[in-house]
């Protein structure tokens, strides 16, 4: 929305309302430009379009993959996007991830909880709304500085500078980016999933990630005890999310279908099957059991199914859960992914136990044999010991090549003793290239880290506490935080400004003119950080 055009439109409107004489068109236009998105649905429609364009770009060139970091607070998400714009000049192909794990651990009214869908489901749309509130404020903050610079140039009579700044205002890139939002296993039945999805979309979500675990048995993807549901149950929830998108007019909303089957050895129920070879029959074919030779072998309470023409007694735990055949995980993953893509999902998420490109590629190749444009969202999880995993991968590759690895103890490769070795350096190189290599070779469109800012907050707080409460005292903050903010150009060094003090001062002038009582006068200590 060109600023000059908005001034003209508002000048006409104000002139038509004589009692609005105190309102300056420039002020109203400025506030309008600083608030591009009026509702969460505006955001969802805008970001869905971005994500669809990015998916098409990736299909044409796998080097055009996308990335995100998980953020548990609006301020964290805001600072991430401000940093991206500062360092790279654009937010293109960089998203936010909303992690159910971090909602449970950090945002529940119950306090810290495990990742088992026990937190209030309303916490998820609330965090989406909060993230976008902070991103919209980042737009206002950045544009406010440009408008102040424009006024300075106009007051100084510098027309060339004013035109340069006006072009920056008119071509401003928003901090609003897509959020990949975790709805866990849907928090109940398909109707519950639909209701929550609708709230998430209304808050701004253009992309919802749904997993195939049993909702009331949900476990973190990197812990044991995962229980999956038959495909009919999962596909009903995919339909529920799609209908929520369509109801709200987000026609190109994105659904990520996550399968936990690789690490899930249990199912809560036997699938309904109507004929041999249908999805229910395929699901049941993976249930472990004992062949029944005669009716006399069937005991009271036994459940019996038919597999490959034979009667089979499924292995059932004391909990009532049924056990899958050992080693069937990858086959079930492939079946899950194909079924999801053929029934409304746009992207896949395969939860794995390690970051191994060969393993991921093997499954994706099988999926793409049926659905050629299959694409993944992949969890670059902090639950992996990345250092150990990649050092062991290098060790195994060297051993397979016949290279002498006798200088290394495979089980101790995490040790700092190996940090300067050739093996460790190559492992770090493989880690550095993991995302681009996996995007090219294994169909990964979007790389995310679920809870990195959980770890960074803990690490930075530990470092500050160690110094501040120890011998360093105040120097721990000054040298380790404030001095680094100043020298690295971190906007929060002027924390009053970052929180909106200057925007508030300008609004006071808009509202009250010369009678405005401003905070940004000569006694504002924030001025100590000017011109540094």
Residue pairs with C-beta under 8 A, 6 or more apart in sequence:
1 32
1 33
1 36
2 170
3 29
3 30
3 33
3 166
3 169
3 170
4 166
6 28
6 29
6 32
6 33
7 25
7 26
7 29
8 25
9 29
10 25
10 28
10 29
10 32
11 25
14 20
14 21
14 23
14 25
14 28
22 513
24 510
27 510
30 143
30 147
31 507
31 510
33 143
33 169
34 139
34 140
34 143
34 144
34 147
34 503
35 136
35 139
35 140
36 136
36 139
36 174
36 176
37 43
37 46
37 132
37 136
37 174
37 176
40 128
40 129
40 132
40 201
40 202
40 203
40 204
41 201
41 202
41 204
41 248
41 249
41 250
43 132
43 176
43 204
43 206
44 201
44 202
44 204
44 205
44 206
44 248
44 250
44 253
45 206
45 249
45 250
46 176
46 206
47 176
47 177
47 178
47 179
47 204
47 206
47 207
48 178
48 206
48 207
48 250
48 252
48 253
48 254
49 252
50 177
50 178
50 206
51 95
51 178
51 206
51 207
51 254
52 252
52 254
54 64
54 66
54 93
54 445
55 254
55 346
55 347
55 375
55 445
57 64
58 64
58 65
58 66
58 375
58 439
58 445
59 373
59 375
62 439
62 440
62 443
63 436
63 439
63 440
64 93
65 93
65 435
65 436
65 439
65 444
65 445
65 446
65 447
66 93
66 94
66 95
66 445
66 446
66 447
67 93
67 94
67 95
67 435
67 446
67 447
67 448
68 94
68 95
68 96
68 97
68 180
68 446
68 447
68 448
68 449
69 80
69 96
69 97
69 448
69 449
69 452
69 453
70 96
70 97
70 98
70 99
70 101
70 102
70 448
70 449
70 450
70 451
70 452
70 453
70 454
71 77
71 80
71 96
71 97
71 98
71 102
71 131
71 453
72 99
72 102
72 103
72 105
72 106
72 107
72 127
72 451
72 453
72 454
73 106
73 130
74 127
74 130
74 131
74 132
74 133
74 134
74 135
75 134
76 453
76 457
77 96
77 131
77 134
77 135
78 131
78 134
78 135
78 137
78 138
78 175
79 491
79 492
80 96
80 453
81 91
81 94
81 96
81 135
81 138
81 175
81 177
82 138
82 142
82 175
82 491
84 90
84 91
84 94
85 91
85 142
85 173
85 175
86 489
88 94
90 173
91 173
91 174
91 175
91 177
94 177
95 177
95 178
95 179
95 180
95 446
95 448
96 131
96 177
96 178
96 179
96 180
97 179
97 180
97 182
97 448
97 449
97 450
98 124
98 127
98 128
98 131
98 179
98 180
98 181
98 182
98 205
99 182
99 450
99 451
100 115
100 117
100 124
100 182
100 183
100 184
101 115
101 182
101 220
101 450
101 451
102 450
102 451
102 453
102 454
103 119
103 123
103 124
103 127
103 182
104 112
104 113
104 114
104 115
104 116
104 117
104 118
104 119
105 112
105 113
105 114
105 115
105 451
105 454
106 112
106 454
107 119
107 123
107 126
107 127
108 118
108 119
108 120
108 123
109 120
109 123
110 118
110 119
110 120
113 119
114 220
115 218
115 219
115 220
115 223
116 218
116 219
116 220
117 184
117 185
117 187
117 215
117 216
117 218
121 187
121 192
121 196
122 199
124 181
124 182
124 183
124 196
124 199
124 200
125 196
125 199
125 200
125 202
125 203
125 205
126 203
128 179
128 181
128 200
128 203
128 204
128 205
129 203
129 204
131 179
131 204
132 176
132 179
132 203
132 204
135 174
135 175
135 176
135 177
136 175
136 176
137 500
138 175
139 172
139 174
139 175
139 176
140 500
140 503
141 491
141 497
141 498
141 500
141 502
141 503
142 172
142 175
143 169
143 172
144 502
144 503
144 506
145 502
146 165
146 168
146 169
146 172
147 169
147 506
148 502
148 506
149 165
150 162
150 165
150 166
150 169
153 159
153 161
153 162
153 165
154 162
178 206
178 207
178 254
179 204
179 205
179 206
179 207
180 207
180 209
180 256
180 377
180 446
180 448
181 200
181 205
181 207
181 208
181 209
182 209
183 193
183 196
183 197
183 200
183 208
183 209
183 210
183 241
184 210
184 211
184 213
184 215
184 218
185 210
185 211
185 212
185 213
185 214
185 215
185 218
186 192
186 193
186 196
186 210
186 215
186 237
186 240
187 193
187 196
187 215
188 215
188 216
189 215
190 233
190 236
190 237
190 239
190 240
191 240
192 215
193 210
193 237
193 240
193 241
194 240
194 241
194 243
194 244
197 208
197 240
197 241
197 244
197 245
198 244
198 247
198 248
200 208
201 208
201 244
201 245
201 248
201 250
201 253
202 248
206 250
206 253
206 254
207 253
207 254
207 255
207 256
208 241
208 253
208 254
208 255
208 256
209 256
209 258
209 349
209 377
210 234
210 237
210 238
210 241
210 255
210 256
210 257
210 258
211 218
211 221
211 258
211 259
211 260
211 349
211 351
212 228
212 229
212 234
212 257
212 258
212 259
212 260
212 261
212 336
213 219
213 226
213 227
213 228
213 229
213 260
213 264
214 227
214 228
214 229
214 268
217 225
217 227
217 268
219 225
219 226
219 227
220 383
221 258
221 260
221 263
221 351
221 379
221 381
222 263
222 351
222 353
222 381
222 383
222 384
224 263
225 266
226 260
226 263
226 264
226 265
226 266
227 264
227 266
227 267
227 268
227 321
228 259
228 260
228 261
228 264
228 266
228 267
228 332
229 267
229 268
229 269
230 267
230 269
230 270
230 271
230 272
230 279
230 280
230 283
231 271
231 279
231 280
231 283
231 335
231 336
231 339
232 271
232 272
232 279
232 280
234 257
234 336
234 340
235 339
235 340
235 343
235 344
238 255
238 257
238 340
238 343
238 344
238 345
239 343
239 344
241 253
241 255
242 253
242 255
242 344
245 251
245 253
245 255
246 253
254 346
254 347
255 344
255 345
255 346
255 347
256 345
256 346
256 347
256 348
256 349
256 377
257 336
257 337
257 340
257 341
257 345
257 347
257 348
257 349
258 348
258 349
258 350
258 351
258 377
259 332
259 333
259 336
259 337
259 340
259 348
259 349
259 350
259 351
260 351
261 329
261 332
261 333
261 336
262 329
262 330
262 332
262 333
262 350
262 351
262 352
262 353
263 329
263 351
263 353
264 324
264 329
265 323
265 324
265 326
265 329
266 317
266 321
266 322
266 323
266 324
267 283
267 287
267 321
267 322
267 324
268 320
268 321
268 322
269 322
270 284
270 287
270 303
270 305
270 314
270 322
271 279
271 280
271 281
271 283
271 284
272 280
273 279
273 280
273 281
273 283
273 284
274 280
275 281
279 339
282 335
283 335
284 305
284 307
285 307
285 308
286 324
286 325
286 328
286 331
286 332
287 305
287 307
287 312
287 314
287 315
287 322
287 323
287 324
287 325
288 314
288 315
288 322
288 323
288 324
288 325
288 326
289 305
289 307
289 312
289 313
289 314
289 315
290 312
290 313
290 315
291 310
291 311
291 312
292 298
292 304
292 310
292 311
292 312
292 313
297 313
298 304
298 313
302 313
303 313
303 314
303 316
303 322
304 311
304 312
304 313
305 311
305 312
305 314
306 312
314 322
314 323
315 322
315 323
316 322
316 323
317 323
324 332
330 362
330 363
333 350
333 363
334 363
334 366
334 367
337 348
337 350
337 363
337 367
337 371
337 374
338 367
338 370
338 371
340 348
341 348
341 367
341 371
341 374
342 371
347 375
347 376
347 377
347 445
347 446
348 367
348 374
348 375
348 376
348 377
349 376
349 377
349 378
349 379
350 360
350 363
350 364
350 376
350 378
351 379
352 359
352 360
354 384
354 389
355 380
355 381
355 384
355 386
355 389
355 390
355 434
356 389
356 393
357 434
357 437
357 438
357 441
357 442
360 376
360 378
360 438
360 442
360 443
360 444
361 441
361 442
361 443
364 374
364 376
364 442
364 443
367 374
367 443
368 374
368 443
374 443
375 443
375 444
375 445
375 446
376 442
376 443
376 444
376 445
376 446
377 444
377 445
377 446
377 448
378 438
378 444
378 446
378 447
378 448
379 448
379 449
379 450
380 434
380 435
380 447
380 448
380 449
381 449
381 450
382 449
382 450
382 451
382 452
382 454
382 455
385 414
386 431
387 413
387 414
387 427
387 431
388 413
388 414
390 427
390 428
390 430
390 431
390 434
391 413
391 414
391 418
391 423
391 424
391 427
392 410
392 413
393 427
393 430
394 423
394 426
394 427
394 430
395 405
395 408
395 410
395 413
395 423
398 405
398 423
399 405
405 423
407 421
408 418
408 421
408 423
412 418
413 423
413 424
418 424
430 437
435 444
435 447
438 444
438 447
439 445
439 447
463 476
463 480
464 476
464 477
464 480
464 481
466 476
467 473
467 475
467 476
467 477
467 480
468 474
468 476
468 477
470 476
472 479
482 493
484 490
485 492
485 493
486 493
486 529
486 532
491 497
491 498
492 498
493 529
494 526
494 529
496 502
496 519
496 524
496 526
497 526
501 519
501 520
501 526
502 520
504 519
505 516
505 518
505 519
505 520
508 516
508 517
508 518
509 516
509 518
520 526
